[in-house]
Amino acid sequence: MVRAIGAESMPGLVFVTAHDQYAIQAFEINALDYLLKPVIEERFVRAMARAKDRIRSNTADANRQIIELLETIATPRRYLKRLAVRSAGKTSFLDVEDVDWIQAAENYVELHAGRTSHLLHVTLNALESSLDPEVFLRIHRSIIVNVGRIQHLQPGAHGEYVITLRDGSLLQSGRTYAEQLKTLMNNPF
């Protein structure tokens, strides 16, 4: 039965047998207990209690995992829609979808949106975790790009890419981000 089902998929089992030579193998597949015949009632009761406890705890763990999964599905991750940028003594709001690309500048990021750029006091890593990964892609340790703004990708000499945006901006990728760009270049069909 173990060979047919596989040890990792075995349900909780209590072996009841007159042969003690299989005890080690039984516990290798996570048997709950191993009873040798003739079985004493007290020993049988302990084995049943252990089996019931294990089934209850497995059911509780499975229920908890299902509830966590359903909660994740019911409350999908929310990403930033707008950024508050300060300039000349006032605060303006920039729709994230209008950002072409973002560049790290120590503890700031420089947001490039059309012909304008804005400094925002946040690290690139912190901002990246708040951006929709379907829209923004990190292409270098210091650059994130809006994939909808990419016009051309041209392979470089050492696994990098030169990325041309629709506005003519040229960006250089890092070698460690080549796989993400290759994935981006593949059509889904």
C-alpha positions as CSV (number, residue, x, y, z in Angstrom):
1,M,0.0,0.0,0.0
2,V,2.8,2.4,0.9
3,R,4.5,1.8,-2.5
4,A,1.2,2.4,-4.3
5,I,0.3,5.6,-2.5
6,G,3.7,7.0,-1.5
7,A,5.0,7.6,2.0
8,E,4.4,11.4,1.8
9,S,0.7,10.8,0.9
10,M,-0.1,8.2,3.5
11,P,-3.1,8.8,5.8
12,G,-2.6,8.3,9.5
13,L,-2.1,4.6,10.1
14,V,-2.0,2.3,13.1
15,F,-0.4,-1.0,12.3
16,V,-1.9,-4.0,14.0
17,T,0.2,-7.2,13.3
18,A,1.7,-10.2,14.9
19,H,5.1,-9.4,13.1
20,D,7.4,-7.1,14.9
21,Q,10.0,-6.9,12.0
22,Y,8.0,-4.2,10.2
23,A,7.9,-1.7,13.1
24,I,10.9,0.4,11.9
25,Q,9.5,0.6,8.4
26,A,6.1,1.6,9.8
27,F,7.5,4.5,11.7
28,E,9.6,5.6,8.7
29,I,6.4,6.3,6.9
30,N,5.0,8.2,10.0
31,A,2.7,5.5,11.3
32,L,0.8,6.8,14.3
33,D,1.3,3.6,16.3
34,Y,2.3,-0.1,15.9
35,L,0.4,-2.7,17.9
36,L,1.6,-6.3,18.3
37,K,-1.0,-9.1,18.6
38,P,-2.3,-10.1,20.9
39,V,-3.3,-6.5,21.7
40,I,-4.0,-5.5,25.3
41,E,-7.1,-3.3,25.7
42,E,-5.2,-0.5,27.5
43,R,-2.6,-0.3,24.7
44,F,-5.4,-0.2,22.1
45,V,-7.1,2.7,23.9
46,R,-3.8,4.7,24.0
47,A,-3.3,4.0,20.3
48,M,-6.8,5.2,19.4
49,A,-6.4,8.3,21.6
50,R,-3.1,9.1,19.8
51,A,-4.7,8.6,16.4
52,K,-7.7,10.8,17.2
53,D,-5.4,13.6,18.5
54,R,-3.3,13.5,15.4
55,I,-6.4,13.6,13.1
56,R,-7.8,16.5,15.1
57,S,-4.6,18.5,14.9
58,N,-4.2,17.7,11.2
59,T,-7.7,18.8,10.6
60,A,-7.1,22.0,12.6
61,D,-3.9,22.7,10.6
62,A,-5.7,22.0,7.3
63,N,-8.6,24.2,8.2
64,R,-6.2,27.0,9.3
65,Q,-4.4,26.8,6.0
66,I,-7.6,26.9,4.0
67,I,-8.9,29.9,5.9
68,E,-5.6,31.7,5.3
69,L,-5.8,31.0,1.6
70,L,-9.4,32.1,1.4
71,E,-8.5,35.3,3.2
72,T,-5.7,36.0,0.8
73,I,-8.0,35.5,-2.2
74,A,-10.7,37.6,-0.7
75,T,-8.4,40.5,0.1
76,P,-6.0,40.8,-2.8
77,R,-2.9,42.9,-2.4
78,R,-3.4,46.6,-3.0
79,Y,-0.8,48.6,-4.7
80,L,-0.1,52.4,-4.8
81,K,-2.3,54.4,-7.1
82,R,-1.0,57.9,-6.4
83,L,2.1,59.4,-4.9
84,A,2.3,62.7,-3.0
85,V,5.3,64.7,-4.2
86,R,6.4,68.0,-2.7
87,S,7.9,70.8,-4.8
88,A,8.2,74.6,-4.3
89,G,6.3,74.6,-1.0
90,K,3.3,72.6,-2.2
91,T,2.2,69.0,-2.5
92,S,1.1,67.6,-5.8
93,F,-0.3,64.1,-6.6
94,L,1.2,62.0,-9.3
95,D,-0.7,59.0,-10.6
96,V,1.6,56.0,-10.4
97,E,0.5,55.0,-13.9
98,D,2.0,58.2,-15.2
99,V,5.5,57.3,-14.0
100,D,7.8,56.2,-16.8
101,W,10.7,55.0,-14.7
102,I,12.2,55.4,-11.2
103,Q,15.8,55.8,-10.2
104,A,17.4,55.4,-6.8
105,A,19.1,58.4,-5.3
106,E,20.4,57.3,-1.9
107,N,17.4,57.5,0.6
108,Y,15.3,59.1,-2.2
109,V,14.0,58.0,-5.5
110,E,13.7,60.2,-8.6
111,L,10.4,59.7,-10.4
112,H,10.4,60.3,-14.1
113,A,7.0,61.2,-15.6
114,G,7.1,62.6,-19.0
115,R,9.3,65.7,-19.1
116,T,9.2,66.2,-15.3
117,S,11.0,64.5,-12.5
118,H,10.2,64.5,-8.7
119,L,12.2,63.5,-5.7
120,L,10.5,61.3,-3.2
121,H,11.9,60.5,0.3
122,V,11.7,56.7,0.2
123,T,14.1,53.9,-0.7
124,L,13.8,52.1,-4.0
125,N,13.2,48.8,-2.2
126,A,10.3,50.2,-0.1
127,L,8.7,51.8,-3.1
128,E,9.1,48.6,-5.2
129,S,7.2,46.6,-2.7
130,S,4.3,49.0,-3.0
131,L,4.2,48.9,-6.8
132,D,2.2,46.5,-8.9
133,P,4.7,43.9,-10.4
134,E,2.4,43.6,-13.4
135,V,3.1,47.2,-14.2
136,F,6.6,47.9,-12.8
137,L,9.8,45.9,-13.3
138,R,13.1,46.3,-11.7
139,I,15.8,46.2,-14.4
140,H,18.8,47.3,-12.3
141,R,19.7,47.6,-8.7
142,S,18.9,51.3,-9.0
143,I,16.2,51.4,-11.7
144,I,12.5,50.4,-11.9
145,V,10.7,50.8,-15.2
146,N,7.0,51.0,-16.2
147,V,6.8,48.1,-18.6
148,G,4.1,49.8,-20.6
149,R,6.6,52.5,-21.5
150,I,9.2,50.2,-23.0
151,Q,9.4,50.5,-26.8
152,H,12.6,48.4,-27.5
153,L,14.9,46.0,-25.8
154,Q,18.4,45.5,-27.3
155,P,20.8,42.9,-25.9
156,G,24.1,44.2,-24.6
157,A,27.5,42.6,-24.5
158,H,27.5,41.0,-21.1
159,G,23.9,39.9,-20.6
160,E,22.6,43.4,-20.0
161,Y,19.9,45.1,-22.1
162,V,19.6,48.6,-23.4
163,I,16.0,49.6,-23.0
164,T,14.4,52.4,-25.1
165,L,11.3,54.0,-23.7
166,R,8.6,55.5,-25.8
167,D,9.8,59.0,-24.9
168,G,13.3,58.1,-26.2
169,S,14.9,57.6,-22.8
170,L,17.7,55.0,-22.8
171,L,18.1,52.8,-19.7
172,Q,20.8,50.2,-19.0
173,S,19.7,47.0,-17.2
174,G,21.9,45.0,-14.8
175,R,23.0,41.5,-15.7
176,T,21.2,40.0,-12.7
177,Y,17.9,41.2,-14.1
178,A,18.3,39.6,-17.5
179,E,15.9,36.7,-16.8
180,Q,13.1,39.1,-15.9
181,L,13.6,41.0,-19.2
182,K,13.8,37.7,-21.2
183,T,10.4,36.7,-19.7
184,L,9.0,40.1,-20.6
185,M,10.1,39.6,-24.2
186,N,8.3,36.2,-24.6
187,N,4.8,36.4,-25.8
188,P,2.3,34.4,-23.7
189,F,1.2,32.1,-26.6
